[in-house]
Amino acid sequence: MVHFIQKHKTKIFFIVISLSINQVTLGTNQQTGSSTAVSSQVASVQYLTTTNNAVLFGAVMTAGFSFGPLPASAIWNSCFPVFGNVSMNGGTLTLARDMYWGNGSTLANGGIFTCANFSVIFPEQNTGFVIGTSASTFNGGNVTFNSPVTLNTTLNFGGICVLDGRGNVINCGSAGKIAVGAGASLLIKNAVLQGISGSAIFCQDNLGTVSLQNVTIVQDGNYTFTLGIMNILNDVEFTGSSVFAFRSTNSLNINSYSTLMFDVGNTFSYDTTNASLLNFSDSSATLFLNGATLYATGTGINLTDGTLNIDSNSFFVSTGTLGVTIGSCIFAEDLQVNMFNNSQLTVNQGLMNYKNVNAASFNMFNGNVLLSMGVNTTLNVFRNLNGLGSVVFGNNTTLGTSPGASLLMNSLQQGTISFTTLPTC
């Protein structure tokens, strides 16, 4: 046993000596470190214009590195974290293994990470991680943030990528953006995305995909998604007294056992060219209005196959003649509607069309639940609508019914109401 310990100590001693005697040099065709021994680079390494540059397996980059004039590039193969300041200046770093960043490191100046299915893993540090003002591109790999991060630039993602926040805040502020390249796919998970407004998270074409999984989006202004596909996985929440406008002509998909929630004061504006682009995978896929507004423009919105939860005082608003439609007159496409205790759904403007077939698909959980029809609004009942709560009709409202369909709940009339006959559903 003593002999083993002594031998082990001797091995450690030689590693320390190796760390102390290797020094960094500048130049072209720079092979930094060693493939067989540990070596410390005590000054920043500059990779110049030639492309035969590599950070070898045993290299410890204690002071960071930089790229010289383009087309500077290097291959990353170190098993140790990089420390210090990294200035890529638009150059390319190709990963041959996962790249770890040490505490105190900074990405001061961005470039292109050719990930080849490897990961870029940023450090745990109390002060958070700051990404500088020039854009970085990550192609075909994973990016992990182990501490809060502030973006002062655009992060571009190409190919199939994952951005894992590990529960941390990713603050986009006034300059930060997350961009998905043409035809690319990005999964953002386990993150609080803060400072979201304008087009802070976007696809560069209509074939790109943004998937959100266990993400909270904190808006500080109106945010518009104009191109591509958006997927909702697990729990995704929008907060802030602002508008999320979905304007893509591709789909917004809520997956099984997943919830897209809009919190108090938030507005979900469905502003696209097709009423049926909000897709629910099945009845376990949920849209949740918690004191929020669903706004549908002239194309209207069709809600089928999934679940709609209503809590607090929530609202429907629509323009045009199509409005918000619940169900499709096909049993298998019913939208399960749950209005929680003491909640209220107010149709502030436009139409609400009710087409659920199964009586059990509309639930008011107690007698204090209200469906309130605002002034100059219309409720069209194509199938029986019943519940434990009540419906309140404001002034100049319209109630339309199909043959054989009835409104089977307590009702209160606060002004003039018109009655119309609808076609059979």
Secondary structure, 3 states (H helix, E strand, C coil): CHHHHHHHHHHHHHHHHHHHHCCCCCECCCEECCCCCCEEECCCEEECCCCCCEECCCEEECCCEEECCCCCEEEECCCCCECCEEECCCCEEEECCCEEECCCCEEEECCEEECCCCEEECCCCCCCEEECCCCEEEECCEEECCCCEEECCEEEEECEEEEEEEEEEEECCCCCEEEECCCCEEEEEEEEEEEEEECCEEECCCCCEEEEEEEEEEEEEEEEECCCEEEEEEEEEEECCCEEEECCCCCEEECCCCEEEECCCCEEEECCCCCCCEEECCCCCEEEEECCEEEECCCCEEECCCEEEEECEEEEEECCCCCEEECCCCHHHCCEEEECCCCEEEEEECEEEECCCCHHHEEECCCCCEEEECCCCEEEECCCEEEEEEEEECCCEEEEECCCCCEEEEEEECCCEEEEECCCC
